[in-house]
Amino acid sequence: MENLIPGEVYSSLILQYLYDAVIVTDLDFKITSWNLAAERIYGYTAEEVIGQSTFNLLKTEQNNSTRASRLDELQTKGIWQGEVFQYNKDSKKLKIRSAASFLKDKEGNTIGLVAINRDITEENEIQEELADSEERFRTSFDNAGIGVCFLDLNGRFTKVNKKLESMLGYPEAELIGRQSNEFSHEEDKQLFDTFRTSALDGAEESIIYEKRFYSKDKSILWVEISNTIVKDREGNPSYFVVHLNNITDRKNAEFHLLKAKKEAERANEAKSEFVANMSHEIRTPLNGVIGFNELLLTTDLDSDQKEYVKNAISSAHGLLGIINDVLDISKIEAGKLVLNEATSNLDQIINDSLGVLKWKANEKGIYLRLEEGPNVPEIIYVDATRLRQILINLLGNAVKFTEEGGVVLKVDASPAADQKTKLEFTITDTGIGIPEKHKSHLFQSFWQGESNSTRRYGGTGLGLRITKSLLDLMRGGIEVHSEVGLGTEFRFTIECNSVDQTLNQTSTDSNDYQKELIAHFDQSTLPHISPYILVVEDNEMNRNLLKRMIQKYIPNAHIKEAVDGLEAVRFFHESTPDLVFMDVQMPNMDGLEAATEIRKQEAGKTVPIVALTAGALYEERKKCFEVGMDQFLTKPIDILALNQILFHYLNQ
């Protein structure tokens, strides 16, 4: 190439096609050469600039002293390098990186200057944007409301924001290069290590967890951490970005809330235990009140005396109902109310419920009717006691608040899912009705409506609350519709299994069995037997009452009394009785322990043991059966229930 093109021409071609602008001037700074790159950068053609002064043409932002300083450096060093701002033909400001030196002839004389200029405007803008971005990032990073840090792949701090400095109590300089786990609670160190291993293996990219840190003052800091691994362009792990939210206050609040919850639960358990104990203590004297009055009713009394005794019994049963309601509420609040579902006679449950209130309806001169749909099953699987309680609560309220007209119980049935039967009970009355403003309070504990209604009709305000809770347990529902002065309608539904009667002819409701026994009970048969009956009861009044009740039906019974379980076991060992009545709660040895010991002593014949309990709790009944007891009587003792037991175990 050099052989084909003269040297000067070759050099000129190179200068013309260089990427950078090459500008040659004489000693007066007038342009003598202007290559194509200079035309591209500044917008002037060579014809326009040849002979022009660079100072006038390019309008460099420099004063005389700056220009003189650069010339001195050029003369001293032979070259000047730097960055300057210049303007192009369109007056656009350019950032130029320039290198200038003197131009000499063959004899070494200085004949001009040559400058090589590169337009770095775009590069400068990118750098400025990058710097701005870095500044914005740093500002956001430092002013973030949560702690933020970068960790290298070994878990060492590489960047820490102001918030994290504040949280940990260390300046960034004391954190950089240190392992983050160095500040972790001993029990929480594995949390980052586990994620780090998983992230480096590619199994996870981010995770959120809670852990504890130690701050500089050794206090414990609870932190919610969001940890993410960042990868480079090739997809290789590069570093971790960690966001740390201080949740110490929340954790402390949760701790105090949990503590308060446990204290409340303990208090509730103590209250439930107190209520249960009080129920037991109140039932014991009530047992005497009701029992002796029922015995008194069987003696020769005139009409006034009989009325007084009946009123006393009715009042005692009213008090017993209140005790049962309070005990139920206590169990509901403690979450200990459980259902005892069994095969039951629905017709018997309904008729029993109506029978309880029929006398009251007759006394008030109002009707109490049953309307039963065609598909209602006779035998169902349900907690008969609780269903009866619901019906009596709702029917009792309807009768109580109705002065004219009457009350109708309507029962319907329809198929439900899983081969179950949906039972719908509707209790409609023509009573005083319920104001709209009171409907939202109906199922609250101890709510009794207007004070004048409370004084007139009475009640504890617990019945509907208990009813709602029982239906919740049964997975049922209840709704109410009412108009003041016209009456009220309560409708509730439950789902249960209906049972084929042919398979369950012997599994009927206990009350049905009781009535059948009483109906066929011939009192003249038992006076001729003289069984040995052991009565185990620590309360003298209760022993005396049970003894007299038994003698009412079996005058010739031989009754032996024991005051605790130890004495009962000894008496049993001395002579085997025909029947044992065993109180559950007694000093020295309770009824459960005594029954266990008795069952151990028996050889062959099993003596019936009937538990006497004031608790009437399902759990207590279950324990009685588990230790080998055969039946139970709840205090206050129902004389008809006692009759049933005596007939069942002794008339054989």
FIGU-465036 format. One line per 3 residues: for each residue x, y, z of C-alpha. Coordinates in Angstrom, 3 decimals, padded with zeros to 6 digits. Layout:
// residues N
X,Y,Z ~ ...
//
This chain:
// residues 652
000.000,000.000,000.000 ~ 002.768,002.424,000.960 ~ 004.477,001.628,-002.329
001.341,002.580,-004.261 ~ 000.425,005.721,-002.272 ~ 002.914,008.506,-001.476
003.724,008.852,002.241 ~ 002.016,012.191,002.762 ~ -001.114,010.994,000.991
-001.104,007.811,003.066 ~ -000.823,009.773,006.302 ~ -003.585,012.097,005.183
-005.896,009.151,004.509 ~ -005.239,007.704,007.951 ~ -005.988,011.043,009.610
-009.182,011.448,007.613 ~ -010.647,008.132,008.652 ~ -009.671,008.056,012.306
-012.624,007.702,014.757 ~ -011.404,010.727,016.747 ~ -011.351,014.308,015.492
-007.869,015.414,014.410 ~ -007.486,019.198,014.315 ~ -004.257,020.872,013.162
-003.611,024.602,013.698 ~ -000.774,026.991,013.054 ~ 000.915,028.857,015.908
-001.913,031.407,015.878 ~ -004.436,028.597,016.549 ~ -005.919,028.922,013.075
-007.144,025.625,011.690 ~ -005.101,024.140,008.885 ~ -006.439,020.551,008.879
-009.909,019.154,009.809 ~ -010.644,015.469,009.333 ~ -013.962,013.683,008.732
-014.399,012.785,012.415 ~ -014.122,016.507,013.281 ~ -016.860,017.230,010.751
-019.038,014.520,012.362 ~ -018.473,015.693,015.929 ~ -018.677,019.468,015.457
-020.943,019.701,012.383 ~ -018.602,021.953,010.367 ~ -017.087,020.983,007.022
-013.368,021.500,006.413 ~ -014.149,024.339,004.000 ~ -016.052,026.156,006.772
-013.308,025.992,009.371 ~ -009.990,026.198,007.541 ~ -008.351,029.475,008.613
-010.753,029.945,011.551 ~ -009.470,030.313,015.118 ~ -010.363,027.375,017.311
-011.053,029.726,020.207 ~ -013.698,031.584,018.239 ~ -015.108,028.576,016.433
-015.419,025.979,019.193 ~ -016.161,028.426,022.021 ~ -014.227,026.491,024.594
-015.306,027.160,028.189 ~ -011.986,028.493,029.465 ~ -010.616,031.838,030.510
-007.215,033.325,029.673 ~ -005.528,031.998,032.790 ~ -006.789,028.497,032.108
-005.611,028.736,028.526 ~ -002.199,030.007,029.634 ~ -001.887,027.213,032.169
-002.584,024.608,029.529 ~ -000.023,026.154,027.153 ~ 002.587,026.161,029.925
001.913,022.487,030.570 ~ 002.116,021.821,026.838 ~ 005.465,023.593,026.553
006.808,021.960,029.669 ~ 005.670,018.404,029.044 ~ 005.249,018.501,025.298
001.671,017.267,025.649 ~ -001.541,018.293,027.352 ~ -004.398,015.945,028.171
-007.730,016.719,029.724 ~ -011.467,017.118,029.354 ~ -013.154,020.304,028.176
-016.622,021.501,027.249 ~ -017.045,022.816,023.694 ~ -019.987,023.676,021.454
-020.792,022.301,018.010 ~ -022.312,024.122,015.073 ~ -025.814,023.724,016.563
-024.608,025.227,019.865 ~ -024.933,021.863,021.570 ~ -022.637,021.502,024.515
-020.159,018.651,024.082 ~ -017.902,016.940,026.574 ~ -014.545,016.428,024.808
-011.582,014.385,025.929 ~ -008.560,016.018,024.277 ~ -004.859,015.357,023.830
-002.729,018.172,022.255 ~ 000.931,018.467,021.287 ~ 003.168,020.691,019.189
003.643,019.947,015.501 ~ 007.238,020.199,014.249 ~ 008.832,020.208,010.780
011.746,018.072,009.627 ~ 014.218,020.478,011.133 ~ 012.478,020.291,014.507
010.961,023.700,014.371 ~ 007.533,024.189,015.908 ~ 005.111,025.001,013.153
001.741,024.441,014.852 ~ -000.368,022.268,017.127 ~ -002.302,019.078,016.648
-005.218,018.029,018.882 ~ -006.956,014.676,018.955 ~ -010.467,015.068,020.395
-013.008,012.390,021.333 ~ -016.664,013.157,021.938 ~ -017.508,011.652,025.333
-020.792,013.507,025.780 ~ -022.930,010.368,025.677 ~ -020.483,008.477,027.846
-020.485,011.386,030.290 ~ -024.272,011.440,030.375 ~ -024.324,007.719,031.080
-021.810,008.202,033.868 ~ -023.809,011.070,035.305 ~ -026.999,008.994,035.158
-025.137,006.142,036.779 ~ -023.878,008.477,039.479 ~ -027.378,009.874,039.959
-028.758,006.363,040.101 ~ -026.112,005.379,042.610 ~ -026.952,008.433,044.688
-030.653,007.723,044.506 ~ -030.016,004.103,045.442 ~ -027.811,005.113,048.341
-030.388,007.617,049.531 ~ -033.177,005.052,049.291 ~ -030.935,002.381,050.769
-029.968,004.501,053.757 ~ -033.420,005.967,054.303 ~ -035.356,002.720,053.945
-037.788,002.074,056.768 ~ -036.347,-001.412,057.272 ~ -032.835,-002.766,057.525
-031.180,-003.735,054.237 ~ -027.812,-005.351,053.667 ~ -025.798,-007.209,051.047
-023.985,-010.404,051.957 ~ -021.366,-012.206,049.948 ~ -021.788,-015.898,049.230
-020.133,-016.752,052.552 ~ -022.626,-014.651,054.496 ~ -020.327,-011.688,055.190
-021.636,-008.119,055.193 ~ -020.594,-006.097,052.123 ~ -023.037,-003.191,052.406
-025.281,-002.087,055.285 ~ -027.872,000.695,055.396 ~ -028.421,003.243,058.156
-031.539,001.492,059.482 ~ -029.664,-001.754,060.052 ~ -026.848,000.184,061.700
-029.440,001.636,064.054 ~ -031.102,-001.732,064.672 ~ -027.875,-003.553,065.531
-026.136,-000.589,067.139 ~ -023.006,-000.932,064.967 ~ -021.690,001.492,062.308
-021.254,000.040,058.843 ~ -017.470,000.031,059.201 ~ -017.731,-002.409,062.136
-020.023,-004.732,060.201 ~ -018.374,-004.952,056.773 ~ -016.533,-008.243,056.366
-018.075,-009.897,059.433 ~ -020.317,-012.952,059.299 ~ -023.996,-012.089,059.723
-024.434,-015.203,061.870 ~ -021.958,-013.694,064.299 ~ -024.870,-011.562,065.522
-027.522,-014.303,065.383 ~ -029.099,-016.013,068.366 ~ -027.541,-019.440,068.892
-030.803,-021.255,068.199 ~ -031.361,-019.389,064.911 ~ -027.958,-019.638,063.218
-028.994,-022.628,061.120 ~ -031.768,-020.645,059.393 ~ -029.389,-018.713,057.103
-026.994,-021.644,056.718 ~ -029.818,-023.897,055.532 ~ -031.057,-021.331,052.997
-027.516,-020.526,051.819 ~ -026.835,-024.193,051.049 ~ -030.163,-024.562,049.280
-029.700,-021.327,047.294 ~ -026.185,-022.203,046.147 ~ -027.491,-025.590,045.003
-030.179,-023.824,042.965 ~ -033.049,-025.278,044.991 ~ -034.294,-021.943,046.362
-033.996,-018.312,045.346 ~ -035.704,-016.532,048.229 ~ -037.106,-017.210,051.666
-038.912,-015.396,054.471 ~ -038.344,-016.358,058.079 ~ -038.105,-014.927,061.577
-034.978,-015.002,063.694 ~ -033.316,-013.320,066.624 ~ -030.259,-011.060,066.564
-028.132,-009.686,069.363 ~ -027.647,-005.923,069.201 ~ -024.480,-004.236,070.446
-025.977,-003.806,073.928 ~ -026.700,-007.591,074.009 ~ -030.465,-007.107,073.859
-032.434,-009.559,071.716 ~ -033.904,-008.230,068.505 ~ -036.679,-010.149,066.713
-036.436,-009.686,062.944 ~ -038.527,-010.828,059.994 ~ -036.073,-011.574,057.187
-036.594,-011.690,053.443 ~ -033.467,-013.220,051.920 ~ -032.875,-013.409,048.150
-029.907,-014.703,046.204 ~ -028.841,-012.503,043.240 ~ -027.258,-014.066,040.157
-024.976,-012.608,037.485 ~ -025.726,-012.537,033.751 ~ -024.517,-016.087,033.369
-026.909,-017.268,036.087 ~ -024.211,-017.900,038.676 ~ -024.856,-016.954,042.335
-023.336,-013.554,043.064 ~ -024.524,-012.238,046.453 ~ -027.477,-012.101,048.863
-029.864,-009.177,049.365 ~ -031.424,-009.245,052.815 ~ -034.343,-007.148,054.072
-034.764,-007.082,057.842 ~ -037.953,-005.818,059.494 ~ -037.785,-005.211,063.236
-040.732,-007.127,064.741 ~ -039.562,-007.018,068.360 ~ -042.568,-004.941,069.450
-044.934,-007.318,067.678 ~ -043.248,-010.346,069.227 ~ -043.403,-008.767,072.670
-047.088,-007.998,072.110 ~ -047.673,-011.597,070.983 ~ -045.826,-012.855,074.050
-047.898,-010.698,076.392 ~ -051.061,-011.644,074.496 ~ -050.218,-015.341,074.778
-049.401,-014.864,078.444 ~ -052.687,-013.043,078.980 ~ -054.505,-015.769,077.017
-052.985,-018.487,079.189 ~ -053.819,-016.529,082.318 ~ -057.370,-016.057,081.047
-057.602,-019.775,080.283 ~ -056.327,-020.596,083.756 ~ -058.808,-018.139,085.227
-061.570,-019.636,083.105 ~ -060.579,-023.131,084.190 ~ -060.541,-021.977,087.800
-063.954,-020.412,087.286 ~ -065.263,-023.579,085.660 ~ -063.852,-025.668,088.486
-065.391,-023.285,091.006 ~ -068.764,-023.442,089.252 ~ -068.583,-027.234,089.077
-067.652,-027.462,092.750 ~ -070.372,-025.006,093.721 ~ -072.822,-026.992,091.611
-071.807,-030.117,093.498 ~ -072.128,-028.390,096.859 ~ -075.526,-026.894,096.008
-076.858,-030.151,094.568 ~ -076.086,-031.950,097.832 ~ -078.551,-029.961,100.002
-080.971,-029.788,097.062 ~ -080.893,-033.561,097.015 ~ -082.238,-033.479,100.548
-084.790,-030.752,099.850 ~ -086.285,-032.481,096.813 ~ -085.933,-036.023,098.130
-087.489,-035.476,101.542 ~ -090.282,-033.375,100.041 ~ -091.051,-036.147,097.555
-091.145,-038.610,100.454 ~ -093.340,-036.215,102.379 ~ -095.712,-036.084,099.426
-096.312,-039.849,099.783 ~ -097.543,-039.483,103.369 ~ -101.039,-038.578,104.585
-101.362,-034.831,103.941 ~ -104.362,-032.595,103.594 ~ -104.893,-030.636,100.361
-103.170,-027.461,101.597 ~ -100.152,-029.392,102.838 ~ -099.852,-031.227,099.518
-099.984,-027.876,097.675 ~ -097.221,-026.475,099.893 ~ -095.020,-029.521,099.332
-095.626,-029.446,095.552 ~ -094.644,-025.760,095.479 ~ -091.506,-026.519,097.475
-090.558,-029.308,095.049 ~ -091.300,-027.076,092.050 ~ -089.155,-024.272,093.493
-086.303,-026.682,094.193 ~ -086.460,-027.996,090.621 ~ -086.439,-024.390,089.406
-083.254,-023.767,091.379 ~ -081.815,-026.997,089.980 ~ -082.563,-025.757,086.454
-080.650,-022.537,087.131 ~ -077.699,-024.516,088.497 ~ -077.689,-026.702,085.384
-077.791,-023.627,083.119 ~ -074.855,-021.983,084.907 ~ -072.902,-025.240,084.759
-073.626,-025.577,081.032 ~ -072.476,-022.006,080.359 ~ -069.299,-022.682,082.312
-068.594,-025.779,080.218 ~ -069.406,-023.909,076.996 ~ -066.978,-021.095,077.837
-064.281,-023.617,078.766 ~ -064.861,-025.559,075.530 ~ -065.603,-028.715,077.509
-069.208,-029.276,076.527 ~ -069.390,-032.522,074.546 ~ -072.264,-034.413,072.994
-073.203,-037.929,074.074 ~ -074.841,-039.209,070.906 ~ -076.725,-042.494,070.933
-079.662,-044.238,069.291 ~ -082.751,-042.374,070.524 ~ -086.516,-042.319,070.063
-087.389,-038.960,068.490 ~ -091.110,-039.267,069.236 ~ -090.304,-039.881,072.884
-087.978,-036.851,073.012 ~ -090.693,-034.641,071.509 ~ -093.457,-035.990,073.749
-091.282,-035.704,076.861 ~ -090.518,-032.071,076.007 ~ -094.191,-031.257,075.442
-095.160,-033.162,078.581 ~ -092.886,-031.041,080.764 ~ -094.721,-027.871,079.684
-098.255,-029.149,079.146 ~ -099.298,-028.520,082.757 ~ -098.031,-024.923,082.552
-099.901,-024.338,079.279 ~ -103.082,-025.788,080.776 ~ -102.648,-023.607,083.840
-102.451,-020.499,081.604 ~ -105.367,-021.618,079.446 ~ -103.361,-021.735,076.193
-102.961,-024.575,073.702 ~ -099.747,-026.539,073.147 ~ -099.899,-028.560,069.929
-097.646,-030.802,067.874 ~ -097.669,-030.905,064.061 ~ -095.453,-033.661,062.682
-094.569,-034.152,059.023 ~ -095.016,-037.513,057.266 ~ -091.304,-038.281,056.806
-090.091,-037.699,060.353 ~ -088.124,-040.797,061.502 ~ -088.919,-042.366,064.847
-085.414,-043.538,065.707 ~ -082.401,-041.237,065.223 ~ -078.782,-041.024,066.348
-078.536,-037.921,068.539 ~ -077.761,-036.635,072.034 ~ -081.307,-037.051,073.323
-080.692,-035.118,076.546 ~ -079.384,-032.059,074.697 ~ -082.083,-032.138,072.006
-084.706,-032.363,074.748 ~ -082.992,-029.440,076.518 ~ -083.189,-027.312,073.348
-086.871,-028.097,072.854 ~ -087.748,-027.416,076.494 ~ -085.827,-024.106,076.407
-087.643,-022.871,073.295 ~ -091.060,-024.297,074.193 ~ -090.662,-022.989,077.741
-089.992,-019.462,076.490 ~ -092.944,-019.673,074.102 ~ -095.326,-020.779,076.878
-093.871,-018.244,079.307 ~ -094.415,-015.248,077.009 ~ -097.845,-016.291,075.675
-101.003,-015.229,077.529 ~ -103.608,-015.879,074.823 ~ -103.752,-018.318,071.942
-101.014,-020.894,072.221 ~ -097.855,-022.593,071.026 ~ -097.292,-024.979,068.115
-094.290,-027.268,067.667 ~ -093.900,-028.316,064.037 ~ -091.417,-031.034,063.071
-090.423,-031.825,059.467 ~ -087.760,-034.002,057.879 ~ -085.970,-034.020,054.534
-082.985,-035.891,053.031 ~ -079.508,-034.416,053.577 ~ -076.027,-035.211,052.305
-074.189,-038.424,053.246 ~ -077.495,-040.295,053.734 ~ -078.369,-038.150,056.725
-081.743,-036.689,057.638 ~ -082.289,-032.973,058.099 ~ -084.737,-032.284,060.923
-086.454,-028.899,061.104 ~ -088.179,-027.828,064.321 ~ -090.387,-024.720,064.326
-091.808,-023.298,067.565 ~ -094.495,-020.686,066.893 ~ -096.344,-018.737,069.579
-098.937,-015.950,069.748 ~ -097.125,-014.174,072.555 ~ -095.791,-010.675,073.159
-093.169,-010.791,070.387 ~ -089.610,-009.472,070.335 ~ -088.684,-005.870,069.376
-086.355,-005.645,066.372 ~ -083.656,-003.869,068.404 ~ -083.433,-006.830,070.789
-083.014,-009.628,068.237 ~ -079.244,-009.216,067.946 ~ -078.880,-009.752,071.715
-081.061,-012.853,072.028 ~ -078.238,-015.390,072.137 ~ -075.994,-013.491,074.567
-075.453,-014.779,078.092 ~ -077.600,-013.242,080.833 ~ -079.513,-010.987,078.420
-083.123,-010.653,079.559 ~ -084.709,-007.930,077.423 ~ -086.686,-005.096,078.966
-086.505,-004.802,082.757 ~ -090.301,-004.869,083.099 ~ -090.417,-008.157,081.151
-087.670,-009.552,083.373 ~ -089.601,-008.683,086.512 ~ -092.814,-010.148,085.104
-091.536,-013.325,083.479 ~ -088.223,-014.017,085.253 ~ -085.441,-016.252,083.945
-081.636,-016.275,083.994 ~ -081.085,-015.151,080.407 ~ -079.006,-018.281,079.720
-081.453,-020.561,077.908 ~ -081.065,-019.162,074.385 ~ -077.289,-018.826,074.755
-077.086,-022.493,075.738 ~ -079.483,-023.446,072.930 ~ -077.336,-021.677,070.318
-074.142,-023.301,071.637 ~ -075.709,-026.764,071.632 ~ -076.883,-026.304,068.046
-073.390,-025.174,067.063 ~ -072.034,-028.407,068.538 ~ -074.675,-030.349,066.600
-073.631,-028.488,063.414 ~ -077.136,-027.018,063.245 ~ -078.541,-023.519,062.975
-081.256,-021.358,064.464 ~ -083.167,-018.290,063.284 ~ -085.909,-016.145,064.750
-088.798,-014.158,063.247 ~ -091.000,-012.006,065.438 ~ -093.414,-009.090,065.493
-094.314,-007.235,068.655 ~ -097.847,-008.095,069.753 ~ -098.258,-010.883,067.181
-095.865,-013.559,068.348 ~ -092.537,-015.242,067.667 ~ -091.234,-018.106,065.564
-087.976,-019.919,066.348 ~ -086.779,-022.360,063.694 ~ -083.778,-024.629,064.163
-082.314,-027.465,062.113 ~ -079.992,-030.369,062.815 ~ -078.634,-033.166,060.652
-078.442,-036.678,062.049 ~ -078.514,-040.313,061.041 ~ -081.919,-041.950,061.070
-081.899,-045.573,062.202 ~ -083.818,-048.568,060.864 ~ -086.312,-049.468,063.596
-086.125,-053.191,062.853 ~ -082.435,-053.120,063.774 ~ -082.896,-051.067,066.910
-085.987,-052.337,068.650 ~ -084.113,-052.649,071.951 ~ -082.299,-049.306,071.663
-084.877,-046.750,072.705 ~ -084.584,-043.588,074.714 ~ -083.856,-044.086,078.417
-086.922,-042.102,079.425 ~ -089.088,-044.421,077.298 ~ -087.597,-047.397,079.143
-088.115,-045.672,082.499 ~ -091.795,-045.015,081.820 ~ -092.286,-048.576,080.629
-090.785,-049.923,083.847 ~ -092.836,-047.604,086.029 ~ -096.014,-048.450,084.144
-095.471,-052.172,084.825 ~ -094.013,-051.709,088.299 ~ -096.052,-053.639,090.869
-095.126,-052.274,094.273 ~ -096.527,-055.335,095.999 ~ -093.723,-057.525,094.621
-090.752,-055.782,096.263 ~ -091.956,-055.664,099.896 ~ -091.568,-059.472,099.994
-087.807,-059.385,099.264 ~ -085.071,-058.444,101.725 ~ -081.936,-057.616,099.759
-078.664,-056.506,101.333 ~ -077.924,-053.012,099.999 ~ -074.705,-051.101,100.703
-075.050,-047.283,100.664 ~ -071.702,-045.450,100.442 ~ -072.068,-041.687,100.998
-070.042,-039.273,103.141 ~ -072.978,-036.881,103.693 ~ -075.215,-038.073,106.519
-078.335,-036.364,105.180 ~ -077.894,-037.952,101.760 ~ -077.349,-041.376,103.320
-080.496,-040.995,105.385 ~ -082.501,-039.776,102.377 ~ -081.424,-042.638,100.111
-082.055,-045.128,102.889 ~ -085.619,-043.854,103.380 ~ -086.267,-043.751,099.617
-085.179,-047.391,099.308 ~ -087.287,-048.404,102.305 ~ -090.271,-046.701,100.692
-090.173,-049.356,097.980 ~ -088.466,-052.202,099.843 ~ -089.456,-052.040,103.526
-087.572,-055.267,104.321 ~ -084.289,-054.203,102.723 ~ -081.184,-054.649,104.877
-079.246,-051.417,104.355 ~ -075.681,-050.936,105.531 ~ -074.074,-047.489,105.447
-070.428,-046.608,104.727 ~ -069.007,-043.085,105.025 ~ -066.142,-043.446,102.525
-064.550,-045.787,100.025 ~ -062.250,-047.462,102.548 ~ -065.183,-048.478,104.722
-067.124,-049.638,101.661 ~ -064.301,-051.945,100.551 ~ -064.061,-053.401,104.060
-067.829,-054.008,104.312 ~ -067.856,-055.568,100.853 ~ -065.068,-057.936,101.869
-066.953,-058.950,105.023 ~ -070.255,-059.670,103.275 ~ -071.163,-059.381,099.606
-074.201,-057.099,099.068 ~ -076.872,-057.486,096.402 ~ -076.586,-053.852,095.284
-074.173,-050.967,095.971 ~ -074.952,-047.245,095.775 ~ -071.571,-045.465,095.618
-070.984,-041.719,095.933 ~ -068.213,-040.593,093.562 ~ -066.663,-037.733,095.545
-065.660,-038.794,099.060 ~ -062.693,-038.267,101.419 ~ -060.003,-040.894,102.132
-060.975,-043.043,099.136 ~ -063.355,-041.819,096.455 ~ -066.006,-043.881,094.718
-063.923,-044.584,091.617 ~ -061.066,-046.077,093.649 ~ -063.502,-048.037,095.818
-065.264,-049.506,092.766 ~ -061.894,-050.505,091.321 ~ -060.936,-052.305,094.550
-064.314,-054.036,094.771 ~ -064.031,-055.343,091.222 ~ -060.598,-056.750,092.109
-062.050,-058.627,095.115 ~ -064.960,-060.184,093.256 ~ -064.852,-063.823,092.325
-067.512,-064.968,089.905 ~ -070.642,-062.979,090.692 ~ -070.552,-059.275,089.745
-072.432,-057.027,092.158 ~ -074.214,-054.053,090.524 ~ -072.656,-050.714,091.532
-074.710,-047.555,091.004 ~ -072.755,-044.280,091.039 ~ -074.162,-041.329,092.972
-072.956,-038.087,091.412 ~ -073.825,-034.445,091.827 ~ -071.816,-033.463,088.767
-073.927,-035.061,086.051 ~ -071.003,-034.537,083.643 ~ -070.477,-036.863,080.695
-066.781,-037.157,081.599 ~ -067.673,-038.247,085.130 ~ -070.156,-040.819,083.866
-067.536,-042.175,081.492 ~ -065.050,-042.607,084.350 ~ -067.704,-044.446,086.360
-068.256,-046.954,083.570 ~ -064.509,-047.339,082.985 ~ -063.935,-048.572,086.567
-066.764,-051.083,086.310 ~ -069.813,-049.272,087.640 ~ -073.101,-050.356,086.088
-075.411,-047.349,086.363 ~ -075.566,-043.867,087.840 ~ -077.997,-041.638,089.690
-077.691,-037.880,089.476 ~ -078.299,-035.766,092.548 ~ -080.889,-034.580,093.392
-082.052,-038.185,093.147 ~ -085.190,-038.712,091.090 ~ -087.357,-041.117,093.053
-088.731,-042.608,089.830 ~ -085.206,-043.215,088.527 ~ -084.367,-044.921,091.824
-087.512,-047.037,091.442 ~ -086.292,-048.102,088.008 ~ -082.882,-049.171,089.305
-084.297,-051.104,092.262 ~ -086.781,-052.894,090.033 ~ -084.150,-053.677,087.400
-081.451,-055.086,089.690 ~ -083.455,-056.635,092.550 ~ -086.731,-057.934,091.093
-085.067,-060.961,089.498
//
